[in-house]
Amino acid sequence: MNIFTDLFLLQRIDNLIRTRATGTPIQLAERLGISERKLYRLMGDFRDQGFPIAYDKQADTYYYSELVKIEFSILVGQENLMTIRGGEKKFDIFSGLTDFGREWPDFCNAS
C-alpha cells in the first residue's frame, strides 16, 4: 500500500467507528477489502498509538470510548499546493493560478 491508500483506509475506518457503523470484525474486514487478521492488527496498532477504540458486543460495532479528533495535512511543494485534512481536499489555494493567460476559475468554466 502507499501512504494515500493507508490514509484513506484510516479515514474510512475512523468514519465507521465514529458513526458506530462497523458491524462485526468479519463484516468490517469484508467492507474494507482486507483480511480479518489484518483488521485485528490495525485495531491493535490504533490502540497502541492511543486510539480509545472499544467494541460493543450488543450492538456489534467498534466505537471510540473517548472523544477523538483525527486531522491530516499533506503539503506538496514549497507553497502548500494541496492540503488534505481528515480526508477533505481543499483546492481553494489553486484559485490564484493562471493557465494560458486565463484565471483558473475561467479555465474551469471554459467551453
Backbone as a chain_set.jsonl record, in Angstrom:
{"seq": "MNIFTDLFLLQRIDNLIRTRATGTPIQLAERLGISERKLYRLMGDFRDQGFPIAYDKQADTYYYSELVKIEFSILVGQENLMTIRGGEKKFDIFSGLTDFGREWPDFCNAS", "coords": {"N": [[0.843, -1.192, 0.0], [0.351, 2.314, -0.538], [1.093, 5.558, 0.896], [-1.166, 7.231, 0.605], [-3.248, 5.425, 0.182], [-3.181, 4.109, 2.633], [-3.818, 6.271, 4.35], [-6.413, 6.945, 3.476], [-7.715, 4.581, 4.052], [-7.489, 4.594, 6.844], [-9.032, 6.89, 7.337], [-11.528, 5.995, 6.46], [-12.021, 3.847, 8.219], [-12.021, 5.304, 10.624], [-14.306, 6.944, 10.22], [-16.363, 5.009, 10.135], [-16.118, 3.901, 12.7], [-16.612, 6.174, 14.241], [-19.287, 6.696, 13.62], [-20.435, 4.49, 14.604], [-20.847, 2.255, 12.94], [-19.569, -0.057, 12.121], [-20.1, -2.78, 12.188], [-19.652, -6.313, 12.696], [-16.31, -7.636, 13.314], [-15.672, -9.356, 11.142], [-17.512, -8.485, 9.174], [-16.65, -5.823, 8.907], [-14.015, -6.139, 7.957], [-14.543, -7.358, 5.47], [-15.969, -5.261, 4.258], [-13.974, -3.344, 4.049], [-12.233, -4.607, 2.402], [-10.086, -6.13, 3.279], [-8.191, -8.649, 5.075], [-9.527, -10.465, 7.883], [-7.647, -10.893, 9.865], [-5.767, -8.873, 9.29], [-7.334, -6.679, 9.906], [-7.637, -6.992, 12.703], [-4.959, -6.621, 13.416], [-4.6, -3.943, 12.59], [-6.453, -2.628, 14.31], [-5.255, -3.217, 16.738], [-2.827, -1.855, 16.377], [-3.823, 0.781, 16.205], [-4.863, 1.092, 18.794], [-2.476, 0.81, 20.23], [-1.286, 3.182, 19.498], [-2.734, 4.949, 20.949], [-5.413, 5.355, 20.355], [-8.673, 5.369, 21.575], [-10.263, 2.814, 21.198], [-13.04, 0.753, 21.42], [-15.167, -2.159, 21.739], [-18.544, -2.815, 21.185], [-20.418, -5.351, 22.194], [-23.145, -5.905, 22.198], [-24.245, -4.199, 20.265], [-22.717, -4.922, 18.156], [-20.433, -3.438, 17.091], [-17.545, -1.35, 16.61], [-16.385, 1.414, 18.602], [-15.495, 4.748, 19.704], [-14.269, 5.242, 22.901], [-13.696, 7.59, 24.076], [-13.593, 11.105, 23.225], [-12.356, 11.749, 19.978], [-10.181, 13.246, 17.674], [-9.117, 13.363, 14.45], [-6.732, 14.545, 12.249], [-5.302, 15.318, 9.149], [-2.56, 16.597, 7.329], [-1.217, 17.296, 4.255], [1.442, 18.452, 2.545], [2.455, 19.757, -0.504], [5.162, 20.509, -2.443], [6.823, 23.739, -2.285], [4.999, 25.647, -1.592], [2.602, 24.819, -0.237], [0.676, 23.416, -2.008], [-1.446, 21.579, -1.992], [-3.769, 20.623, 0.433], [-4.822, 18.194, 2.673], [-7.203, 17.521, 4.974], [-8.291, 15.486, 7.346], [-9.183, 13.91, 5.298], [-10.632, 15.523, 3.656], [-10.452, 17.302, 0.78], [-8.883, 20.336, 0.044], [-9.042, 22.71, -2.295], [-9.0, 25.416, -2.731], [-6.736, 26.962, -2.758], [-5.749, 26.851, -5.297], [-7.001, 28.777, -6.71], [-5.769, 31.202, -7.45], [-4.045, 30.579, -9.497], [-2.889, 30.76, -12.881], [-3.562, 29.827, -16.285], [-2.438, 29.593, -19.464], [-2.842, 32.352, -19.768], [-5.347, 32.783, -18.704], [-7.471, 33.14, -15.859], [-7.71, 30.7, -13.269], [-10.449, 29.937, -12.389], [-11.896, 30.8, -14.668], [-10.778, 29.176, -16.608], [-11.685, 26.661, -15.816], [-14.383, 26.913, -16.338], [-14.474, 27.194, -19.017], [-15.671, 26.666, -22.321]], "CA": [[0.0, 0.0, 0.0], [1.082, 3.566, -0.458], [0.67, 6.408, 2.012], [-2.526, 7.728, 0.393], [-4.148, 4.3, 0.418], [-3.225, 3.92, 4.089], [-4.544, 7.39, 4.97], [-7.837, 6.849, 3.166], [-8.213, 3.445, 4.83], [-7.642, 5.094, 8.212], [-10.182, 7.8, 7.341], [-12.754, 5.198, 6.324], [-12.212, 3.156, 9.498], [-12.398, 6.331, 11.598], [-15.694, 7.346, 9.984], [-17.246, 3.908, 10.539], [-16.087, 3.816, 14.166], [-17.253, 7.384, 14.771], [-20.733, 6.593, 13.43], [-20.826, 3.187, 15.159], [-21.411, 1.514, 11.813], [-18.567, -1.004, 11.631], [-20.56, -4.161, 12.163], [-18.725, -7.247, 13.335], [-14.991, -7.589, 12.677], [-15.73, -10.026, 9.829], [-18.21, -7.577, 8.258], [-15.806, -4.656, 8.653], [-12.91, -6.566, 7.1], [-15.095, -7.521, 4.119], [-16.314, -3.928, 3.76], [-12.734, -2.641, 3.744], [-11.462, -5.368, 1.431], [-8.868, -6.641, 3.909], [-8.448, -9.872, 5.826], [-9.925, -10.269, 9.277], [-6.401, -10.821, 10.634], [-5.206, -7.527, 9.103], [-8.184, -5.765, 10.667], [-7.257, -7.095, 14.114], [-3.647, -5.979, 13.555], [-4.816, -2.495, 12.513], [-7.091, -2.172, 15.546], [-4.22, -3.281, 17.762], [-1.914, -0.733, 16.131], [-4.511, 2.023, 16.59], [-4.896, 1.13, 20.263], [-1.095, 1.05, 20.666], [-0.999, 4.59, 19.257], [-3.529, 5.762, 21.859], [-6.819, 5.486, 19.974], [-9.52, 4.682, 22.566], [-11.222, 2.005, 20.455], [-13.672, -0.317, 22.198], [-16.137, -2.922, 20.947], [-19.836, -3.012, 21.828], [-20.866, -6.691, 21.788], [-24.591, -5.906, 21.958], [-24.53, -3.513, 19.008], [-21.778, -5.444, 17.154], [-19.733, -2.342, 16.431], [-16.476, -0.641, 17.305], [-16.699, 2.805, 18.9], [-14.492, 5.445, 20.497], [-14.712, 5.387, 24.287], [-13.425, 8.987, 24.404], [-13.603, 11.948, 22.034], [-11.174, 11.608, 19.135], [-10.135, 14.111, 16.501], [-8.021, 12.982, 13.561], [-6.544, 15.563, 11.22], [-4.132, 15.087, 8.318], [-2.122, 17.669, 6.436], [-0.21, 16.88, 3.293], [1.936, 19.634, 1.862], [3.157, 19.391, -1.718], [5.938, 21.634, -2.949], [7.241, 24.761, -1.336], [3.917, 26.576, -1.259], [1.36, 24.178, 0.205], [-0.238, 23.336, -3.148], [-2.65, 20.807, -1.689], [-3.899, 20.255, 1.829], [-5.885, 17.247, 2.975], [-7.458, 17.498, 6.399], [-9.312, 14.492, 7.641], [-9.673, 13.342, 4.056], [-11.373, 16.509, 2.878], [-9.488, 18.015, -0.041], [-9.08, 21.782, -0.042], [-8.407, 23.165, -3.513], [-9.167, 26.853, -2.882], [-5.442, 27.587, -2.969], [-5.478, 26.863, -6.719], [-7.797, 29.822, -7.343], [-4.943, 32.275, -7.989], [-3.202, 30.115, -10.585], [-3.331, 31.073, -14.238], [-3.182, 28.849, -17.284], [-2.567, 30.172, -20.797], [-3.326, 33.72, -19.691], [-6.686, 32.864, -18.11], [-7.543, 32.803, -14.436], [-8.111, 29.3, -13.054], [-11.906, 29.732, -12.453], [-12.336, 30.951, -16.056], [-10.323, 27.995, -17.33], [-12.574, 25.55, -15.456], [-15.704, 27.146, -16.908], [-14.356, 27.396, -20.462], [-16.388, 25.661, -23.112]], "C": [[0.878, 1.241, 0.0], [0.473, 4.443, 0.633], [-0.766, 6.898, 1.829], [-3.548, 6.631, 0.638], [-4.302, 4.067, 1.913], [-4.024, 5.012, 4.774], [-6.039, 7.3, 4.698], [-8.474, 5.663, 3.871], [-8.443, 3.875, 6.274], [-8.851, 6.021, 8.317], [-11.491, 7.016, 7.288], [-13.065, 4.45, 7.621], [-12.671, 4.138, 10.561], [-13.86, 6.726, 11.441], [-16.668, 6.254, 10.437], [-17.277, 3.742, 12.058], [-16.855, 4.984, 14.777], [-18.781, 7.3, 14.686], [-21.305, 5.284, 13.967], [-21.505, 2.317, 14.099], [-20.431, 0.485, 11.259], [-19.128, -2.393, 11.409], [-19.541, -5.025, 12.881], [-17.349, -7.115, 12.674], [-14.975, -8.248, 11.291], [-16.393, -9.111, 8.8], [-17.346, -6.37, 7.899], [-14.643, -5.014, 7.728], [-13.384, -6.732, 5.654], [-15.396, -6.172, 3.492], [-15.072, -3.165, 3.315], [-11.876, -3.357, 2.711], [-10.128, -5.852, 1.977], [-9.217, -7.917, 4.667], [-8.85, -9.529, 7.262], [-8.683, -10.128, 10.157], [-5.768, -9.436, 10.52], [-6.024, -6.504, 9.876], [-7.806, -5.797, 12.149], [-5.888, -6.454, 14.363], [-3.783, -4.461, 13.531], [-5.43, -1.951, 13.798], [-6.094, -2.192, 16.708], [-3.218, -2.144, 17.619], [-2.54, 0.587, 16.548], [-4.537, 2.168, 18.101], [-3.503, 1.422, 20.823], [-0.704, 2.525, 20.496], [-1.873, 5.52, 20.109], [-4.978, 5.971, 21.464], [-7.675, 4.712, 20.985], [-10.638, 3.877, 21.903], [-11.716, 0.878, 21.352], [-14.663, -1.026, 21.281], [-17.393, -3.139, 21.772], [-20.407, -4.339, 21.33], [-22.364, -6.731, 21.501], [-24.939, -5.278, 20.617], [-23.664, -4.031, 17.855], [-21.109, -4.32, 16.367], [-18.583, -1.838, 17.291], [-16.946, 0.78, 17.567], [-15.527, 3.423, 19.652], [-15.047, 5.637, 21.898], [-14.431, 6.791, 24.822], [-13.504, 9.788, 23.11], [-12.28, 11.826, 21.299], [-11.292, 12.582, 17.979], [-8.912, 13.71, 15.703], [-7.944, 14.037, 12.468], [-5.25, 15.286, 10.483], [-3.825, 16.352, 7.547], [-1.037, 17.111, 5.544], [0.178, 18.12, 2.506], [2.756, 19.189, 0.668], [3.886, 20.627, -2.217], [6.239, 22.651, -1.866], [6.087, 25.623, -0.86], [2.594, 25.896, -0.961], [0.332, 24.08, -0.917], [-1.52, 22.58, -2.852], [-2.643, 20.465, -0.213], [-5.051, 19.282, 1.961], [-6.027, 17.235, 4.478], [-8.605, 16.552, 6.653], [-9.935, 13.908, 6.389], [-10.434, 14.312, 3.187], [-10.375, 17.345, 2.094], [-9.875, 19.488, -0.126], [-8.329, 22.287, -1.267], [-8.511, 24.675, -3.707], [-7.843, 27.564, -3.127], [-5.056, 27.609, -4.444], [-6.148, 28.061, -7.412], [-6.956, 30.93, -7.956], [-4.066, 31.853, -9.148], [-3.778, 30.51, -11.939], [-2.868, 29.974, -15.171], [-3.46, 29.448, -18.647], [-3.213, 31.559, -20.757], [-4.709, 33.872, -19.107], [-6.597, 32.551, -16.638], [-8.089, 31.398, -14.308], [-9.631, 29.108, -13.087], [-12.453, 29.865, -13.866], [-11.953, 29.733, -16.882], [-11.247, 26.815, -17.07], [-13.941, 25.678, -16.104], [-15.658, 27.336, -18.419], [-15.088, 26.292, -21.204], [-15.587, 25.247, -24.318]], "O": [[2.011, 1.215, 0.482], [-0.551, 4.092, 1.219], [-1.513, 6.974, 2.805], [-4.597, 6.877, 1.233], [-5.41, 3.855, 2.406], [-4.818, 4.733, 5.673], [-6.848, 7.552, 5.592], [-9.644, 5.723, 4.249], [-9.477, 3.555, 6.861], [-9.611, 5.941, 9.282], [-12.447, 7.343, 7.991], [-14.21, 4.417, 8.071], [-13.599, 3.85, 11.317], [-14.579, 6.83, 12.435], [-17.688, 6.554, 11.056], [-18.33, 3.476, 12.636], [-17.643, 4.809, 15.706], [-19.482, 7.778, 15.578], [-22.492, 4.998, 13.812], [-22.566, 1.733, 14.321], [-20.455, 0.185, 10.065], [-18.667, -3.11, 10.52], [-18.672, -4.519, 13.591], [-17.237, -6.542, 11.59], [-14.329, -7.743, 10.373], [-15.897, -8.973, 7.681], [-17.307, -5.944, 6.745], [-14.328, -4.256, 6.81], [-12.707, -6.298, 4.722], [-15.108, -5.96, 2.314], [-15.107, -2.43, 2.328], [-10.908, -2.792, 2.201], [-9.153, -5.973, 1.235], [-10.39, -8.228, 4.874], [-8.548, -8.45, 7.774], [-8.674, -9.328, 11.093], [-5.29, -8.882, 11.51], [-5.467, -5.563, 10.44], [-7.67, -4.747, 12.778], [-5.678, -5.818, 15.396], [-3.169, -3.765, 14.339], [-4.981, -0.93, 14.318], [-6.093, -1.297, 17.553], [-2.806, -1.541, 18.61], [-1.882, 1.422, 17.169], [-4.263, 3.245, 18.63], [-3.362, 2.189, 21.775], [0.11, 3.048, 21.257], [-1.764, 6.742, 20.001], [-5.707, 6.683, 22.154], [-7.429, 3.53, 21.224], [-11.815, 4.215, 22.029], [-10.93, 0.151, 21.959], [-14.96, -0.552, 20.184], [-17.325, -3.589, 22.916], [-20.831, -4.441, 20.178], [-22.81, -7.505, 20.654], [-25.824, -5.763, 19.911], [-23.853, -3.627, 16.708], [-21.206, -4.258, 15.141], [-18.631, -1.889, 18.52], [-17.801, 1.298, 16.85], [-14.67, 2.71, 20.173], [-16.161, 6.134, 22.069], [-14.886, 7.138, 25.912], [-13.484, 9.215, 22.021], [-11.214, 11.803, 21.915], [-12.356, 12.73, 17.379], [-7.796, 13.715, 16.222], [-8.947, 14.381, 11.842], [-4.215, 15.046, 11.105], [-4.73, 17.09, 7.159], [-0.062, 16.526, 6.017], [-0.666, 18.758, 1.877], [3.647, 18.349, 0.797], [3.275, 21.681, -2.392], [5.946, 22.443, -0.688], [6.193, 26.27, 0.182], [1.551, 26.376, -1.406], [-0.772, 24.608, -0.787], [-2.572, 22.905, -3.402], [-1.615, 20.062, 0.33], [-6.134, 19.515, 1.423], [-5.059, 16.963, 5.187], [-9.738, 16.785, 6.232], [-11.082, 13.46, 6.411], [-10.845, 13.958, 2.082], [-9.539, 18.027, 2.686], [-11.037, 19.833, -0.341], [-7.098, 22.291, -1.274], [-8.137, 25.171, -4.77], [-7.837, 28.674, -3.659], [-4.121, 28.32, -4.815], [-5.88, 28.321, -8.585], [-7.403, 31.555, -8.918], [-3.394, 32.7, -9.738], [-4.994, 30.583, -12.117], [-1.898, 29.272, -14.885], [-4.605, 29.778, -18.955], [-4.031, 31.894, -21.613], [-5.21, 34.993, -19.019], [-5.738, 31.778, -16.213], [-8.858, 30.952, -15.16], [-10.091, 28.185, -13.76], [-13.37, 29.135, -14.242], [-12.71, 29.305, -17.753], [-11.56, 26.054, -17.985], [-14.591, 24.673, -16.39], [-16.686, 27.608, -19.039], [-15.118, 25.14, -20.772], [-16.036, 24.407, -25.098]]}, "num_chains": 1, "name": "protein.A"}
